Amino acid sequence: MELRQLEYFVAVAEERNFTRAAERVHVAQPGVSAQIRRLERELGQELLDRSGRGVRLTDAGSAVLPYARAALAAVAGARAAVDELTGLLRGRVAVGMVTSHNVDLPGLLAAFHRDHPGVEVTLTEAGSAQLVEGLRDGTLDAALVSAGPEPPPGLGFVVVTDEAITAAVAPDHELAGLAEIPLAELRDRPLISLPPGTGIRSHLEHACAAAGFRPRIVCEAGDPSVLAQFAAHGLGVAILPDSLARSRPGLHPLAIVAPRLRGRLVFAWRTDGPVSPAARALLDRARSLLDG
């Protein structure tokens, strides 16, 4: 039994697809299939059910999977211990981020990789809920996510931004004479918002649900600056970070009240599991930079 056989088996079990598993371990698909077949012959049982459209674990495969993961984790831990002792930093660090923010996270990761070329750094973009789940299940080492007043339990974090969520309209809009607007007054109005899964959108939807209505979203874009342009052209009421709503030319900001909405962007990491030396080094650098 070889470690690579266990690695390939775990990859296929998690991806439920030989092609994706092969891409994940950077090996041609026939090589992955051949090694898993050898593992099955050695154990005397089929570990994977290949009869359907996808790949499923057999009963034997389900029994073997936690031991395969434990073996790979033990080897990774042994390597990490030696690396830490010798001062050599290598391994993998997986980081996630929400779609819309003004943090130069790619720049931070690039600088980290220049200092530690032996560390493979990956960056994933997704919604906050998916990123938080990735932190909890160990798929991600750190992530830039949107959070409410209370951060998700089990995570450490540094607050990157904390500001009001504000409505904005064109100067000739019928609401442009107001300085603030109750949330209930946005009912049935055409709203311009970030896509579902983003922090501002989630805060808006939750607040509207609590007020007894669903927001009427007529335009979506992943870039808040594009939302501001739509509003400036009179396409609706944009829901924006307060700093953008008040600094963008051609927009009239409206503070949302009753209730007031706030959004926080946090750099988060898991606190209830092991952290590799590579991930610890990245976390230390990120916290120092973002908390400064």
N, C-alpha and C positions, 0 to 999 in steps of 0.2 A: 504494500500500500504506500503510495507516494503522496506528498503534500499537494502536488499540482492536481492529482486526481480529486482530492477533497475540495480544493479551491474551485475546480471546474464544476463539480457536483453542486456546491453551494451556490455558485453563480447561476446555474440553470434552474435550481430550485427557487431562487429568489426572483429571477427574471421570467420564469415559466416559458422560456423561449430559447432555443439553442443559438439562434442568430444573435440576439441581444447579449446572451451570455458570452459568446465568442468575442464580440466587440468589447465587452467589459474587461475580459482578461487578455485582450490583444493577441488572440490566437485564432487561426482559421477554424471554421466550424467543424470540418472533418476531424481535426485534431482533438477538439473538445469531446466530440462523440466517441472517438476511439478510446480516449483515456477513461471516460465514464464506463464504457463497456468493459474495460479491463478491471475496473473497480468492482463492477457487478459480478464478473466471473470470479474474482477473488472472494467476494462475500457469499457467492452462491445464490443471490437473490437480485431480481430487478428492482432498482431504486426509483425508476421513473416510468410512468405510464405514457407511452408515446402514441397511443391509439387514436386520440382525439385531435381536435384542431390545435389545442395547446398542449403543454407538457404539465403533467400532474405527478405529484409524489405518490408512490405506492405506500402501503403500510410499512414496508421495510425501509423505504426512503424517509418517511416521517420519523421513524425510530433512529435512523442514522444521522439525520440532519443536525440535531443539537450537539452530537459528539464531533461531527465534522467542524462545526463552527467553533467549538471549544478548542479543538486541536489547532486550528488556524490562529485563534486568539492567543493561545499559549506560545506559539512560535513567534507571533508578532510581539508579544510581551517580552520574550527572551531577547529578541533583536533590539527592542527599545531599551532594555536594561543595559545591554552592552554599549549601545550608542550613547546613552546618557553618561555612562562611566567614562567613555573615551572622548566625550565632547563632540562626537560626530552627529549631525542632525540629518536624518533622512526619513522617508516614509511618505505618507499621503495626508493632506488636509483638505477637507471638503467644506466649502462655505456657500451659503445661500443668501439671496437678497430679494427684496420686493422690487416690483417693476419701476416705481417712480420715487426717486429721492435725489438729493444733491450731494451725496457722500461719494468721494472718490475711492470707492472700495477696490475697483480694478487696479488703481495706482498703488494702493496699500499692498495688495497681493503681489503685484509685480516687483515692488521693492523688497518684499519678504523673499520672493523667489530668487532675486539677484543675490541676496545675502546667504541664502540656503538653497543652492542649486540641486541638492540631493533630495529635496522635498517636492513631490508632485502636488500642485495646487489646482483644485477644480472649483469653478464658480457656477452655481445654478440659480436661475431666476424663476420665481414662483410666487404664489399668493402666501400671505402670512400664515394661514392655517396649515398649509402644506409644509411650510418651512419649520414651523413649530413641531409638527409631527416628525419631521426629519431629525430635529435635534433630540427629541425624546427617544426615537428608536436607534439613534447612533449613526444614521446615514450621513448626517451633517455634524461637523465639529462646532460651527458657529454660524450665525445668520443675522442679517439686518432685517428686522421685522417691524411691522406696525403693532402697537400695543395700546390697550385701554389704560384706565387709571391704575389697575392692578396687573402686574406682569403675569404671564402664565406660570403656574406653580412648577417647581423643580428646575427653574432656569435662573442663572445669574445674568445680569444685564448692565449695560451702561446706557443712559439716556443720551441720545444724539440730538434730537430736537423735540420740543414740547411747545406746541402753539395752537391757537384757536383755529377752528375750521370755519371759513367765512364764505358767504355768498357774494357774487359779483355780477354786475349787469353793465350793459352799455350806458353811456351818459344820457341817452335820450329814451331809455327804458322807463316804463311807468313807475317802477320802484326806485328810480334814481334819486328821488327827493327824500328818501328815508335814510337814516343812519343805521337802523337795525330792523330786523324782521323776526317775528316769532316763527318757530319751526312750523307750526300749524298752517301758517300763511303760504307755505311752499306746496301745500296739497294741490294737486292737479296742475301745478305750474310746470312748464317744460324745463327740465333740469339737465345740466351738462356735467358729467361726472367721470371720474376714473372708472376702470372696469371692475366687475365683481372680483372679490378676493383681495383687493387693495385695502389699505387701512382706512382711508377717508371714506371710501364707498361703504365699508362695513359699519363704520360709526354712523354714517347717514342712514343706512337701512335699519339699523337697530333702533336709532332714535325715532325714526318715522313709524316703525312697527309699534313702539311703545306709545306713540301718539295716535295709533289707530288707522294708519294709512300706509300705502306703498308709494315710494317716490316715483314720479313719472319721468324716467330717463329718456331723453330724445337723442342725445349725442354722447358717445364715449370715446375716450382716447387715453393712451397710456402715458402721455406727456402732459403735465399740468399746464405748460405754456400753450399747448394746442387748445386746451379747454378755454384758456383766457382769450385766445384769438376768436374762438367760436362765440363767446359771450360778447366780445367787443363788436362783433358783426350782428348782434341782435338775435342770435339763435336761441337764447334762453338764459337761465340763471346758472352760472357756473358755481360749483362747490369746490373751493380751493383752500390751500394753506393760507393763513392770514397774511403772511409776509408777501406772498405773490399777489394776492388780491389787492393789497394796499400799495404795492410798488409798480404795478403794471400800468403803463400809460393807456388811456382809453377805456378804463374800467372804473366803475363806482362800487366800492365795497359796502357790504351790508352785514353787520354783526348778526349772527344767528343767536337768538335768545329763546328762553322758555322751551327747552333747556339750551344752555350754551354747549357747544360741541368743541372738544379738544382732541387732538391727535398727537400721539407720541411715536417717535421712531427710536427703536432701541437696538443695540448690538447685543445679541444674546448667545448664551452657551449653556450646555447641560451641566448641572452641578452634582448629579447623583450617579455618576459613572466614571470609569477610568478615562484619563486624558493622556494621549501620547505625548512624548517630548516635543514633537513637531507642532502639534496642535497647541500645546502649552506656550510654546515660543510665539506662535502667531497671536494667541489670545493676549499675551502680555504686551506685545507690540500694539495691537489694536486698541486695547484698553488705555494704554499710555497716550496714544494719539487722540482717541475720541473723547477721553475723559479730561483731556488737558484744556 
